[in-house]
Amino acid sequence: MKPKSTFATAINCMDGRVQIPVIEWMKQKYNVQFVDMITEPGPDKILSKESSELVNSIRNRVVISIEKHCSEVIAVTGHDDCAGNPVSKEIHIEHIKNSIETIKSWNLPVSVIGLWINKDLEVEELNYQ
Ligand SMILES: [Zn+2]
């Protein structure tokens, strides 16, 4: 029997400011105990491209989180004042959208969401119509 999922997964920036806000938001939203954190500088920029060595590396880590920890949701994030992806909020929003498409193309049995962390370190879920 599949154990109850108590993990979620975030592909987050390495920036120290955005770790706890994302963890706390996901724990609350999905009622999980732990959030597996896959960090890179500016992950929304990295995942805007469909393939690269780094995209493969991120995918491998996501698969571990799903297969070993039974995570059922993957968040990809962008944040204000990102050193790894120093672009406007509008471009971040576009990058996050493209990143969701990249992750969905992996055909994994999980939900994929996009999060924006604003200058006050508040987490906002992005809704793309
Ligand atoms: Zn960043």
Backbone and ligand atoms as CSV (ligand in chain L), in Angstrom:
chain,resi,resn,atom,element,x,y,z
A,1,MET,N,N,0.846,-1.188,0.000
A,1,MET,CA,C,0.000,0.000,0.000
A,1,MET,C,C,0.880,1.236,0.000
A,2,LYS,N,N,0.500,2.189,-0.787
A,2,LYS,CA,C,1.280,3.414,-0.855
A,2,LYS,C,C,1.114,4.199,0.454
A,3,PRO,N,N,2.235,4.590,1.050
A,3,PRO,CA,C,2.107,5.354,2.302
A,3,PRO,C,C,1.502,6.728,2.054
A,4,LYS,N,N,0.892,7.258,3.072
A,4,LYS,CA,C,0.340,8.600,2.959
A,4,LYS,C,C,1.467,9.583,2.648
A,5,SER,N,N,1.225,10.403,1.665
A,5,SER,CA,C,2.255,11.363,1.285
A,5,SER,C,C,2.431,12.408,2.368
A,6,THR,N,N,3.626,12.536,2.839
A,6,THR,CA,C,3.880,13.575,3.825
A,6,THR,C,C,4.996,14.501,3.364
A,7,PHE,N,N,5.337,14.355,2.089
A,7,PHE,CA,C,6.324,15.224,1.469
A,7,PHE,C,C,5.721,15.959,0.279
A,8,ALA,N,N,6.160,17.184,0.094
A,8,ALA,CA,C,5.955,17.892,-1.164
A,8,ALA,C,C,7.345,18.291,-1.659
A,9,THR,N,N,7.400,18.852,-2.860
A,9,THR,CA,C,8.688,19.157,-3.482
A,9,THR,C,C,8.697,20.586,-4.000
A,10,ALA,N,N,9.803,21.281,-3.784
A,10,ALA,CA,C,9.948,22.620,-4.355
A,10,ALA,C,C,11.249,22.721,-5.127
A,11,ILE,N,N,11.155,23.287,-6.330
A,11,ILE,CA,C,12.347,23.656,-7.094
A,11,ILE,C,C,12.492,25.149,-6.871
A,12,ASN,N,N,13.411,25.475,-5.977
A,12,ASN,CA,C,13.464,26.816,-5.423
A,12,ASN,C,C,14.815,27.455,-5.727
A,13,CYS,N,N,14.889,28.770,-5.576
A,13,CYS,CA,C,16.186,29.432,-5.689
A,13,CYS,C,C,17.042,29.054,-4.492
A,14,MET,N,N,18.375,29.112,-4.687
A,14,MET,CA,C,19.296,28.835,-3.583
A,14,MET,C,C,19.292,29.958,-2.545
A,15,ASP,N,N,18.706,31.098,-2.889
A,15,ASP,CA,C,18.685,32.285,-2.030
A,15,ASP,C,C,18.134,31.953,-0.639
A,16,GLY,N,N,18.905,32.246,0.380
A,16,GLY,CA,C,18.526,31.912,1.749
A,16,GLY,C,C,17.235,32.548,2.224
A,17,ARG,N,N,16.848,33.652,1.594
A,17,ARG,CA,C,15.635,34.347,2.037
A,17,ARG,C,C,14.358,33.592,1.701
A,18,VAL,N,N,14.403,32.749,0.679
A,18,VAL,CA,C,13.157,32.162,0.186
A,18,VAL,C,C,12.942,30.711,0.614
A,19,GLN,N,N,13.830,30.169,1.449
A,19,GLN,CA,C,13.676,28.766,1.860
A,19,GLN,C,C,12.480,28.590,2.796
A,20,ILE,N,N,12.546,29.261,3.937
A,20,ILE,CA,C,11.503,29.078,4.952
A,20,ILE,C,C,10.122,29.519,4.457
A,21,PRO,N,N,10.025,30.672,3.751
A,21,PRO,CA,C,8.687,31.043,3.255
A,21,PRO,C,C,8.052,29.967,2.368
A,22,VAL,N,N,8.836,29.364,1.491
A,22,VAL,CA,C,8.289,28.339,0.589
A,22,VAL,C,C,7.934,27.072,1.374
A,23,ILE,N,N,8.810,26.676,2.290
A,23,ILE,CA,C,8.534,25.479,3.098
A,23,ILE,C,C,7.243,25.665,3.907
A,24,GLU,N,N,7.146,26.795,4.573
A,24,GLU,CA,C,5.969,27.028,5.416
A,24,GLU,C,C,4.691,27.085,4.585
A,25,TRP,N,N,4.768,27.742,3.426
A,25,TRP,CA,C,3.586,27.871,2.568
A,25,TRP,C,C,3.122,26.487,2.093
A,26,MET,N,N,4.065,25.656,1.664
A,26,MET,CA,C,3.681,24.340,1.130
A,26,MET,C,C,3.185,23.403,2.228
A,27,LYS,N,N,3.795,23.482,3.396
A,27,LYS,CA,C,3.320,22.650,4.514
A,27,LYS,C,C,1.866,22.979,4.836
A,28,GLN,N,N,1.581,24.261,4.841
A,28,GLN,CA,C,0.227,24.716,5.156
A,28,GLN,C,C,-0.767,24.329,4.061
A,29,LYS,N,N,-0.375,24.596,2.813
A,29,LYS,CA,C,-1.293,24.401,1.681
A,29,LYS,C,C,-1.599,22.919,1.448
A,30,TYR,N,N,-0.585,22.076,1.558
A,30,TYR,CA,C,-0.762,20.671,1.181
A,30,TYR,C,C,-0.781,19.716,2.374
A,31,ASN,N,N,-0.736,20.285,3.571
A,31,ASN,CA,C,-0.819,19.460,4.772
A,31,ASN,C,C,0.240,18.352,4.782
A,32,VAL,N,N,1.473,18.760,4.474
A,32,VAL,CA,C,2.597,17.819,4.494
A,32,VAL,C,C,3.531,18.208,5.633
A,33,GLN,N,N,4.359,17.236,6.045
A,33,GLN,CA,C,5.298,17.501,7.142
A,33,GLN,C,C,6.608,18.101,6.645
A,34,PHE,N,N,6.988,17.695,5.411
A,34,PHE,CA,C,8.318,18.060,4.914
A,34,PHE,C,C,8.239,18.535,3.465
A,35,VAL,N,N,9.189,19.383,3.105
A,35,VAL,CA,C,9.286,19.839,1.717
A,35,VAL,C,C,10.700,19.551,1.216
A,36,ASP,N,N,10.814,18.640,0.263
A,36,ASP,CA,C,12.110,18.375,-0.369
A,36,ASP,C,C,12.479,19.604,-1.190
A,37,MET,N,N,13.674,20.118,-0.977
A,37,MET,CA,C,14.072,21.361,-1.616
A,37,MET,C,C,15.173,21.110,-2.638
A,38,ILE,N,N,14.881,21.445,-3.867
A,38,ILE,CA,C,15.850,21.319,-4.958
A,38,ILE,C,C,16.237,22.746,-5.321
A,39,THR,N,N,17.470,23.128,-5.040
A,39,THR,CA,C,17.822,24.542,-5.208
A,39,THR,C,C,18.871,24.768,-6.292
A,40,GLU,N,N,18.663,25.857,-6.993
A,40,GLU,CA,C,19.600,26.363,-7.993
A,40,GLU,C,C,19.476,27.888,-7.966
A,41,PRO,N,N,20.459,28.613,-8.465
A,41,PRO,CA,C,20.273,30.047,-8.622
A,41,PRO,C,C,19.345,30.328,-9.800
A,42,GLY,N,N,18.218,30.963,-9.540
A,42,GLY,CA,C,17.285,31.297,-10.622
A,42,GLY,C,C,16.733,30.085,-11.339
A,43,PRO,N,N,16.073,29.155,-10.638
A,43,PRO,CA,C,15.593,27.922,-11.280
A,43,PRO,C,C,14.549,28.169,-12.363
A,44,ASP,N,N,13.812,29.272,-12.246
A,44,ASP,CA,C,12.796,29.553,-13.271
A,44,ASP,C,C,13.451,29.837,-14.620
A,45,LYS,N,N,14.626,30.464,-14.577
A,45,LYS,CA,C,15.359,30.699,-15.827
A,45,LYS,C,C,15.897,29.375,-16.390
A,46,ILE,N,N,16.459,28.556,-15.497
A,46,ILE,CA,C,17.049,27.281,-15.926
A,46,ILE,C,C,15.996,26.388,-16.586
A,47,LEU,N,N,14.813,26.329,-15.968
A,47,LEU,CA,C,13.761,25.420,-16.473
A,47,LEU,C,C,12.943,26.028,-17.613
A,48,SER,N,N,13.253,27.269,-17.963
A,48,SER,CA,C,12.607,27.849,-19.145
A,48,SER,C,C,13.068,27.153,-20.411
A,49,LYS,N,N,14.279,26.583,-20.324
A,49,LYS,CA,C,14.781,25.788,-21.444
A,49,LYS,C,C,14.350,24.341,-21.229
A,50,GLU,N,N,13.957,23.699,-22.308
A,50,GLU,CA,C,13.433,22.346,-22.171
A,50,GLU,C,C,14.491,21.327,-21.799
A,51,SER,N,N,15.737,21.558,-22.250
A,51,SER,CA,C,16.755,20.574,-21.903
A,51,SER,C,C,18.125,21.208,-21.761
A,52,SER,N,N,18.830,20.703,-20.771
A,52,SER,CA,C,20.231,21.054,-20.519
A,52,SER,C,C,20.704,20.060,-19.479
A,53,GLU,N,N,22.005,20.030,-19.237
A,53,GLU,CA,C,22.536,19.151,-18.194
A,53,GLU,C,C,21.858,19.437,-16.862
A,54,LEU,N,N,21.690,20.728,-16.593
A,54,LEU,CA,C,21.127,21.128,-15.312
A,54,LEU,C,C,19.647,20.752,-15.213
A,55,VAL,N,N,18.927,20.883,-16.328
A,55,VAL,CA,C,17.517,20.472,-16.335
A,55,VAL,C,C,17.424,18.975,-16.042
A,56,ASN,N,N,18.310,18.191,-16.638
A,56,ASN,CA,C,18.319,16.739,-16.360
A,56,ASN,C,C,18.609,16.462,-14.898
A,57,SER,N,N,19.545,17.213,-14.334
A,57,SER,CA,C,19.896,17.040,-12.926
A,57,SER,C,C,18.705,17.363,-12.035
A,58,ILE,N,N,18.012,18.434,-12.343
A,58,ILE,CA,C,16.816,18.795,-11.557
A,58,ILE,C,C,15.770,17.698,-11.693
A,59,ARG,N,N,15.557,17.233,-12.912
A,59,ARG,CA,C,14.566,16.176,-13.136
A,59,ARG,C,C,14.905,14.938,-12.302
A,60,ASN,N,N,16.177,14.546,-12.287
A,60,ASN,CA,C,16.578,13.369,-11.505
A,60,ASN,C,C,16.258,13.545,-10.030
A,61,ARG,N,N,16.451,14.738,-9.524
A,61,ARG,CA,C,16.177,14.987,-8.105
A,61,ARG,C,C,14.675,14.988,-7.824
A,62,VAL,N,N,13.903,15.523,-8.768
A,62,VAL,CA,C,12.439,15.503,-8.631
A,62,VAL,C,C,11.942,14.051,-8.582
A,63,VAL,N,N,12.498,13.222,-9.432
A,63,VAL,CA,C,12.065,11.816,-9.489
A,63,VAL,C,C,12.345,11.107,-8.160
A,64,ILE,N,N,13.482,11.396,-7.540
A,64,ILE,CA,C,13.779,10.805,-6.223
A,64,ILE,C,C,12.723,11.223,-5.208
A,65,SER,N,N,12.370,12.489,-5.233
A,65,SER,CA,C,11.383,13.008,-4.275
A,65,SER,C,C,10.024,12.332,-4.472
A,66,ILE,N,N,9.662,12.095,-5.723
A,66,ILE,CA,C,8.376,11.456,-6.017
A,66,ILE,C,C,8.427,9.968,-5.666
A,67,GLU,N,N,9.486,9.287,-6.117
A,67,GLU,CA,C,9.524,7.832,-5.959
A,67,GLU,C,C,9.834,7.408,-4.526
A,68,LYS,N,N,10.716,8.123,-3.856
A,68,LYS,CA,C,11.134,7.711,-2.501
A,68,LYS,C,C,10.291,8.357,-1.413
A,69,HIS,N,N,9.788,9.539,-1.689
A,69,HIS,CA,C,9.025,10.254,-0.651
A,69,HIS,C,C,7.553,10.417,-0.998
A,70,CYS,N,N,7.159,9.867,-2.143
A,70,CYS,CA,C,5.750,9.892,-2.538
A,70,CYS,C,C,5.178,11.312,-2.616
A,71,SER,N,N,6.018,12.247,-2.998
A,71,SER,CA,C,5.520,13.615,-3.181
A,71,SER,C,C,4.504,13.641,-4.313
A,72,GLU,N,N,3.478,14.458,-4.123
A,72,GLU,CA,C,2.415,14.531,-5.139
A,72,GLU,C,C,2.294,15.911,-5.764
A,73,VAL,N,N,3.141,16.828,-5.324
A,73,VAL,CA,C,3.077,18.174,-5.899
A,73,VAL,C,C,4.483,18.780,-5.992
A,74,ILE,N,N,4.721,19.424,-7.143
A,74,ILE,CA,C,5.999,20.094,-7.388
A,74,ILE,C,C,5.727,21.581,-7.564
A,75,ALA,N,N,6.417,22.395,-6.800
A,75,ALA,CA,C,6.328,23.840,-7.007
A,75,ALA,C,C,7.607,24.327,-7.663
A,76,VAL,N,N,7.461,25.241,-8.616
A,76,VAL,CA,C,8.632,25.929,-9.171
A,76,VAL,C,C,8.450,27.404,-8.845
A,77,THR,N,N,9.548,28.015,-8.430
A,77,THR,CA,C,9.426,29.364,-7.886
A,77,THR,C,C,10.272,30.388,-8.624
A,78,GLY,N,N,9.870,31.637,-8.448
A,78,GLY,CA,C,10.682,32.788,-8.820
A,78,GLY,C,C,10.512,33.803,-7.711
A,79,HIS,N,N,11.486,34.693,-7.568
A,79,HIS,CA,C,11.354,35.660,-6.464
A,79,HIS,C,C,11.949,37.011,-6.814
A,80,ASP,N,N,11.515,37.991,-6.064
A,80,ASP,CA,C,11.991,39.357,-6.208
A,80,ASP,C,C,13.480,39.444,-5.876
A,81,ASP,N,N,14.210,40.294,-6.586
A,81,ASP,CA,C,15.625,40.559,-6.295
A,81,ASP,C,C,16.481,39.294,-6.415
A,82,CYS,N,N,16.197,38.484,-7.437
A,82,CYS,CA,C,16.929,37.224,-7.624
A,82,CYS,C,C,18.281,37.480,-8.301
A,83,ALA,N,N,19.358,37.098,-7.621
A,83,ALA,CA,C,20.699,37.296,-8.173
A,83,ALA,C,C,20.966,36.354,-9.349
A,84,GLY,N,N,20.353,35.180,-9.321
A,84,GLY,CA,C,20.587,34.194,-10.370
A,84,GLY,C,C,19.771,34.454,-11.624
A,85,ASN,N,N,18.707,35.235,-11.483
A,85,ASN,CA,C,17.850,35.568,-12.626
A,85,ASN,C,C,17.331,36.999,-12.427
A,86,PRO,N,N,18.239,37.983,-12.661
A,86,PRO,CA,C,17.911,39.373,-12.345
A,86,PRO,C,C,17.070,40.045,-13.426
A,87,VAL,N,N,15.800,39.657,-13.486
A,87,VAL,CA,C,14.881,40.222,-14.484
A,87,VAL,C,C,13.650,40.785,-13.767
A,88,SER,N,N,12.788,41.435,-14.528
A,88,SER,CA,C,11.573,42.023,-13.953
A,88,SER,C,C,10.608,40.936,-13.479
A,89,LYS,N,N,9.650,41.345,-12.654
A,89,LYS,CA,C,8.628,40.403,-12.205
A,89,LYS,C,C,7.902,39.794,-13.403
A,90,GLU,N,N,7.612,40.630,-14.407
A,90,GLU,CA,C,6.869,40.145,-15.578
A,90,GLU,C,C,7.623,39.011,-16.283
A,91,ILE,N,N,8.935,39.178,-16.398
A,91,ILE,CA,C,9.741,38.132,-17.052
A,91,ILE,C,C,9.791,36.876,-16.168
A,92,HIS,N,N,9.913,37.085,-14.869
A,92,HIS,CA,C,9.879,35.932,-13.953
A,92,HIS,C,C,8.580,35.135,-14.138
A,93,ILE,N,N,7.472,35.864,-14.206
A,93,ILE,CA,C,6.173,35.197,-14.338
A,93,ILE,C,C,6.146,34.350,-15.616
A,94,GLU,N,N,6.728,34.918,-16.683
A,94,GLU,CA,C,6.812,34.199,-17.954
A,94,GLU,C,C,7.729,32.970,-17.819
A,95,HIS,N,N,8.878,33.167,-17.152
A,95,HIS,CA,C,9.814,32.049,-16.944
A,95,HIS,C,C,9.172,30.930,-16.120
A,96,ILE,N,N,8.410,31.319,-15.093
A,96,ILE,CA,C,7.771,30.302,-14.245
A,96,ILE,C,C,6.748,29.514,-15.068
A,97,LYS,N,N,6.016,30.237,-15.914
A,97,LYS,CA,C,5.049,29.561,-16.796
A,97,LYS,C,C,5.751,28.542,-17.701
A,98,ASN,N,N,6.865,28.970,-18.305
A,98,ASN,CA,C,7.622,28.056,-19.163
A,98,ASN,C,C,8.177,26.879,-18.369
A,99,SER,N,N,8.581,27.148,-17.134
A,99,SER,CA,C,9.125,26.085,-16.276
A,99,SER,C,C,8.057,25.040,-15.962
A,100,ILE,N,N,6.834,25.496,-15.715
A,100,ILE,CA,C,5.732,24.561,-15.468
A,100,ILE,C,C,5.547,23.652,-16.688
A,101,GLU,N,N,5.622,24.248,-17.874
A,101,GLU,CA,C,5.484,23.452,-19.099
A,101,GLU,C,C,6.607,22.420,-19.211
A,102,THR,N,N,7.819,22.841,-18.880
A,102,THR,CA,C,8.960,21.907,-18.927
A,102,THR,C,C,8.725,20.731,-17.975
A,103,ILE,N,N,8.310,21.042,-16.744
A,103,ILE,CA,C,8.111,19.986,-15.740
A,103,ILE,C,C,6.960,19.066,-16.165
A,104,LYS,N,N,5.886,19.654,-16.690
A,104,LYS,CA,C,4.759,18.828,-17.146
A,104,LYS,C,C,5.166,17.896,-18.286
A,105,SER,N,N,6.138,18.333,-19.081
A,105,SER,CA,C,6.576,17.501,-20.207
A,105,SER,C,C,7.296,16.243,-19.736
A,106,TRP,N,N,7.658,16.188,-18.459
A,106,TRP,CA,C,8.308,14.989,-17.920
A,106,TRP,C,C,7.285,13.882,-17.643
A,107,ASN,N,N,6.018,14.218,-17.708
A,107,ASN,CA,C,4.939,13.237,-17.526
A,107,ASN,C,C,5.019,12.467,-16.215
A,108,LEU,N,N,5.230,13.186,-15.158
A,108,LEU,CA,C,5.271,12.573,-13.832
A,108,LEU,C,C,3.888,12.680,-13.189
A,109,PRO,N,N,3.551,11.733,-12.296
A,109,PRO,CA,C,2.191,11.680,-11.738
A,109,PRO,C,C,1.996,12.661,-10.578
A,110,VAL,N,N,2.223,13.926,-10.859
A,110,VAL,CA,C,2.136,14.951,-9.813
A,110,VAL,C,C,1.488,16.219,-10.355
A,111,SER,N,N,1.015,17.054,-9.431
A,111,SER,CA,C,0.568,18.394,-9.798
A,111,SER,C,C,1.790,19.309,-9.872
A,112,VAL,N,N,1.708,20.303,-10.726
A,112,VAL,CA,C,2.801,21.268,-10.854
A,112,VAL,C,C,2.231,22.668,-10.660
A,113,ILE,N,N,2.811,23.410,-9.742
A,113,ILE,CA,C,2.328,24.770,-9.496
A,113,ILE,C,C,3.479,25.766,-9.595
A,114,GLY,N,N,3.124,27.029,-9.781
A,114,GLY,CA,C,4.111,28.101,-9.825
A,114,GLY,C,C,3.913,29.051,-8.661
A,115,LEU,N,N,5.007,29.455,-8.053
A,115,LEU,CA,C,4.945,30.377,-6.921
A,115,LEU,C,C,5.831,31.591,-7.171
A,116,TRP,N,N,5.331,32.754,-6.754
A,116,TRP,CA,C,6.112,33.984,-6.774
A,116,TRP,C,C,6.321,34.423,-5.330
A,117,ILE,N,N,7.580,34.734,-4.982
A,117,ILE,CA,C,7.867,35.247,-3.639
A,117,ILE,C,C,8.194,36.730,-3.796
A,118,ASN,N,N,7.360,37.562,-3.203
A,118,ASN,CA,C,7.495,39.008,-3.416
A,118,ASN,C,C,8.537,39.639,-2.488
A,119,LYS,N,N,8.696,40.945,-2.612
A,119,LYS,CA,C,9.774,41.625,-1.875
A,119,LYS,C,C,9.595,41.558,-0.367
A,120,ASP,N,N,8.377,41.303,0.089
A,120,ASP,CA,C,8.129,41.120,1.519
A,120,ASP,C,C,8.241,39.653,1.936
A,121,LEU,N,N,8.753,38.822,1.029
A,121,LEU,CA,C,8.934,37.384,1.262
A,121,LEU,C,C,7.611,36.663,1.501
A,122,GLU,N,N,6.548,37.204,0.882
A,122,GLU,CA,C,5.253,36.531,0.904
A,122,GLU,C,C,5.139,35.662,-0.343
A,123,VAL,N,N,4.533,34.488,-0.178
A,123,VAL,CA,C,4.392,33.541,-1.283
A,123,VAL,C,C,3.031,33.736,-1.958
A,124,GLU,N,N,3.045,33.870,-3.265
A,124,GLU,CA,C,1.806,34.025,-4.033
A,124,GLU,C,C,1.739,32.895,-5.068
A,125,GLU,N,N,0.608,32.180,-5.058
A,125,GLU,CA,C,0.438,31.142,-6.077
A,125,GLU,C,C,0.014,31.807,-7.385
A,126,LEU,N,N,0.627,31.380,-8.481
A,126,LEU,CA,C,0.336,31.980,-9.782
A,126,LEU,C,C,-0.724,31.161,-10.497
A,127,ASN,N,N,-1.683,31.873,-11.032
A,127,ASN,CA,C,-2.746,31.206,-11.802
A,127,ASN,C,C,-2.640,31.614,-13.254
A,128,TYR,N,N,-2.295,30.675,-14.085
A,128,TYR,CA,C,-2.189,30.941,-15.519
A,128,TYR,C,C,-3.461,30.470,-16.195
A,129,GLN,N,N,-4.089,31.369,-16.893
A,129,GLN,CA,C,-5.327,30.993,-17.572
A,129,GLN,C,C,-5.032,30.550,-18.998
L,1,ZN,ZN,ZN,17.188,33.886,-6.601
